[in-house]
């Protein structure tokens, strides 16, 4: 039989919007915020650190992402221009 561990009350300062969104998600899976924090705390102990990688973003990956985003925006702009233009033949046939 497992014994209950003593509990302590703590206070956290958390972004209000993020907390609200987190609570809504946890509610959907049948868990409250306190239970989630307890699980997170136990995972820190088990992993002897954070249970996920924490690192700075790769500047090269960010640069590539930005270049890709710019290229996609350019493709979209060109496609919109093509959609708004009409060939002379189509123009004449519409007359």
Backbone as CSV, one residue per row, in Angstrom:
resi,resn,N_x,N_y,N_z,CA_x,CA_y,CA_z,C_x,C_y,C_z
1,UNK,0.823,-1.167,0.000,0.000,0.000,0.000,0.878,1.246,0.000
2,UNK,0.518,2.184,-0.833,1.309,3.394,-0.981,0.889,4.435,0.053
3,UNK,1.883,5.032,0.743,1.553,6.053,1.739,1.449,7.407,1.052
4,UNK,0.572,8.255,1.604,0.408,9.599,1.050,1.566,10.466,1.487
5,UNK,2.099,11.183,0.529,3.185,12.106,0.848,2.586,13.402,1.366
6,UNK,3.266,14.044,2.334,2.734,15.312,2.834,2.723,16.361,1.712
7,UNK,1.712,17.200,1.736,1.561,18.238,0.716,1.884,19.597,1.322
8,UNK,2.423,20.484,0.512,2.655,21.870,0.925,1.966,22.775,-0.080
9,UNK,1.556,23.915,0.391,0.928,24.876,-0.509,2.006,25.814,-1.028
10,UNK,1.901,26.147,-2.296,2.869,27.048,-2.908,2.123,28.102,-3.719
11,UNK,2.843,29.096,-4.138,2.244,30.163,-4.934,3.066,30.337,-6.208
12,UNK,2.390,30.480,-7.335,3.056,30.654,-8.620,2.571,31.924,-9.287
13,UNK,3.435,32.581,-10.011,3.029,33.721,-10.829,3.095,33.240,-12.271
14,UNK,1.930,33.122,-12.908,1.826,32.556,-14.249,1.014,33.506,-15.111
15,UNK,1.390,33.583,-16.368,0.644,34.394,-17.325,-0.828,33.994,-17.281
16,UNK,-1.701,34.984,-17.129,-3.130,34.719,-16.936,-3.763,33.985,-18.111
17,UNK,-3.439,34.403,-19.332,-4.034,33.778,-20.519,-3.541,32.342,-20.660
18,UNK,-2.230,32.146,-20.477,-1.674,30.790,-20.586,-2.277,29.868,-19.535
19,UNK,-2.449,30.367,-18.313,-3.043,29.558,-17.249,-4.468,29.159,-17.600
20,UNK,-5.235,30.104,-18.095,-6.623,29.821,-18.477,-6.684,28.767,-19.576
21,UNK,-5.824,28.912,-20.579,-5.797,27.941,-21.678,-5.345,26.572,-21.184
22,UNK,-4.338,26.552,-20.320,-3.839,25.283,-19.777,-4.927,24.584,-18.968
23,UNK,-5.632,25.347,-18.140,-6.699,24.751,-17.326,-7.803,24.168,-18.202
24,UNK,-8.134,24.847,-19.286,-9.174,24.338,-20.190,-8.734,23.021,-20.820
25,UNK,-7.480,22.957,-21.241,-6.961,21.726,-21.854,-6.932,20.602,-20.827
26,UNK,-6.424,20.906,-19.641,-6.366,19.883,-18.591,-7.751,19.392,-18.213
27,UNK,-8.712,20.297,-18.172,-10.085,19.914,-17.873,-10.606,18.916,-18.901
28,UNK,-10.254,19.121,-20.167,-10.704,18.201,-21.225,-10.159,16.796,-21.027
29,UNK,-8.978,16.692,-20.414,-8.410,15.355,-20.188,-8.678,14.849,-18.768
30,UNK,-9.513,15.586,-18.035,-9.928,15.128,-16.712,-8.902,15.355,-15.615
31,UNK,-8.126,16.418,-15.738,-7.092,16.687,-14.752,-7.163,18.155,-14.358
32,UNK,-6.861,18.440,-13.094,-6.817,19.849,-12.708,-5.371,20.348,-12.733
33,UNK,-5.220,21.655,-12.577,-3.890,22.269,-12.691,-2.951,21.766,-11.598
34,UNK,-3.469,21.613,-10.390,-2.642,21.135,-9.279,-2.087,19.734,-9.568
35,UNK,-2.929,18.868,-10.107,-2.471,17.511,-10.459,-1.380,17.564,-11.522
36,UNK,-1.554,18.435,-12.502,-0.557,18.566,-13.568,0.772,19.068,-13.010
37,UNK,0.717,20.035,-12.101,1.947,20.556,-11.492,2.624,19.460,-10.673
38,UNK,1.843,18.646,-9.968,2.426,17.538,-9.204,3.116,16.532,-10.122
39,UNK,2.495,16.224,-11.240,3.118,15.305,-12.202,4.406,15.913,-12.731
40,UNK,4.364,17.192,-13.108,5.546,17.884,-13.625,6.675,17.850,-12.590
41,UNK,6.343,18.105,-11.324,7.343,18.098,-10.258,7.977,16.716,-10.112
42,UNK,7.147,15.678,-10.154,7.683,14.312,-10.040,8.563,13.958,-11.242
43,UNK,8.212,14.454,-12.423,9.026,14.190,-13.617,10.379,14.905,-13.511
44,UNK,10.401,16.091,-12.921,11.680,16.795,-12.703,12.584,15.954,-11.808
45,UNK,12.004,15.405,-10.740,12.774,14.568,-9.819,13.267,13.317,-10.541
46,UNK,12.374,12.655,-11.266,12.736,11.416,-11.952,13.836,11.646,-12.991
47,UNK,13.750,12.744,-13.743,14.727,13.035,-14.796,15.961,13.784,-14.274
48,UNK,15.890,14.176,-13.014,16.953,14.976,-12.413,17.204,16.244,-13.235
49,UNK,16.119,16.833,-13.672,16.131,18.048,-14.482,14.787,18.163,-15.175
50,UNK,14.684,19.085,-16.082,13.420,19.230,-16.818,13.181,17.994,-17.679
51,UNK,11.938,17.557,-17.797,11.650,16.336,-18.562,11.564,16.577,-20.066
52,UNK,12.169,17.648,-20.534,12.219,17.954,-21.961,13.422,18.850,-22.202
53,UNK,13.871,18.906,-23.448,15.024,19.736,-23.790,14.655,21.208,-23.751
54,UNK,15.535,21.995,-23.177,15.373,23.440,-23.181,16.643,23.998,-23.808
55,UNK,16.484,24.637,-24.926,17.656,25.196,-25.595,17.253,26.381,-26.444
56,UNK,18.239,27.162,-26.786,18.002,28.295,-27.667,17.690,27.795,-29.061
57,UNK,16.838,28.509,-29.784,16.543,28.083,-31.153,17.791,28.170,-32.029
58,UNK,17.865,27.284,-32.987,18.975,27.254,-33.933,18.842,28.441,-34.884
59,UNK,19.813,29.378,-34.863,19.699,30.560,-35.732,19.593,30.194,-37.217
60,UNK,20.293,29.136,-37.630,20.208,28.725,-39.036,18.812,28.234,-39.374
61,UNK,18.195,27.497,-38.458,16.837,27.005,-38.701,15.870,28.175,-38.772
62,UNK,16.041,29.164,-37.893,15.188,30.343,-37.936,15.362,31.094,-39.235
63,UNK,16.617,31.218,-39.696,16.886,31.912,-40.952,16.234,31.174,-42.114
64,UNK,16.347,29.854,-42.116,15.740,29.054,-43.175,14.224,29.165,-43.131
65,UNK,13.658,29.154,-41.939,12.208,29.299,-41.791,11.754,30.647,-42.331
66,UNK,12.486,31.697,-42.005,12.131,33.026,-42.502,12.232,33.103,-44.021
67,UNK,13.267,32.500,-44.591,13.420,32.493,-46.055,12.274,31.716,-46.708
68,UNK,11.907,30.596,-46.119,10.811,29.793,-46.653,9.500,30.560,-46.564
69,UNK,9.260,31.219,-45.439,8.045,32.010,-45.271,7.988,33.118,-46.325
70,UNK,9.106,33.803,-46.548,9.163,34.873,-47.549,8.899,34.315,-48.944
71,UNK,9.478,33.163,-49.258,9.275,32.551,-50.575,7.810,32.162,-50.765
72,UNK,7.186,31.597,-49.729,5.780,31.217,-49.833,4.885,32.435,-50.001
73,UNK,5.211,33.510,-49.315,4.439,34.745,-49.476,4.570,35.284,-50.898
74,UNK,5.757,35.178,-51.470,5.984,35.635,-52.846,5.190,34.776,-53.839
75,UNK,5.188,33.471,-53.625,4.418,32.576,-54.492,2.935,32.928,-54.411
76,UNK,2.448,33.168,-53.209,1.043,33.528,-53.035,0.726,34.842,-53.742
77,UNK,1.629,35.821,-53.616,1.429,37.114,-54.273,1.374,36.944,-55.794
78,UNK,2.272,36.141,-56.339,2.301,35.910,-57.791,1.025,35.208,-58.240
79,UNK,0.578,34.218,-57.466,-0.649,33.504,-57.828,-1.858,34.423,-57.776
80,UNK,-1.886,35.330,-56.823,-2.989,36.288,-56.747,-2.964,37.240,-57.942
81,UNK,-1.766,37.639,-58.351,-1.641,38.513,-59.526,-2.137,37.786,-60.772
82,UNK,-1.746,36.520,-60.906,-2.181,35.733,-62.065,-3.697,35.586,-62.072
83,UNK,-4.270,35.375,-60.888,-5.721,35.197,-60.791,-6.453,36.483,-61.149
84,UNK,-5.819,37.613,-60.902,-6.496,38.885,-61.184,-6.241,39.374,-62.606
85,UNK,-5.348,38.711,-63.336,-5.114,39.102,-64.725,-5.873,38.151,-65.643
86,UNK,-6.128,38.613,-66.810,-6.870,37.808,-67.773,-6.154,37.910,-69.116
87,UNK,-6.112,36.820,-69.825,-5.430,36.846,-71.118,-6.264,37.651,-72.118
88,UNK,-5.587,38.160,-73.136,-6.277,38.944,-74.174,-7.373,38.101,-74.822
89,UNK,-7.083,36.834,-75.106,-8.061,35.948,-75.736,-9.302,35.806,-74.852
90,UNK,-9.090,35.579,-73.520,-10.215,35.458,-72.603,-10.997,36.763,-72.491
91,UNK,-10.251,37.871,-72.499,-10.891,39.176,-72.423,-11.813,39.393,-73.628
92,UNK,-11.289,39.078,-74.825,-12.074,39.274,-76.033,-13.272,38.329,-76.080
93,UNK,-13.089,37.106,-75.574,-14.208,36.158,-75.605,-15.305,36.560,-74.634
94,UNK,-14.953,37.296,-73.575,-15.970,37.762,-72.634,-16.762,38.939,-73.179
95,UNK,-16.233,39.615,-74.221,-16.938,40.764,-74.803,-18.051,40.262,-75.644
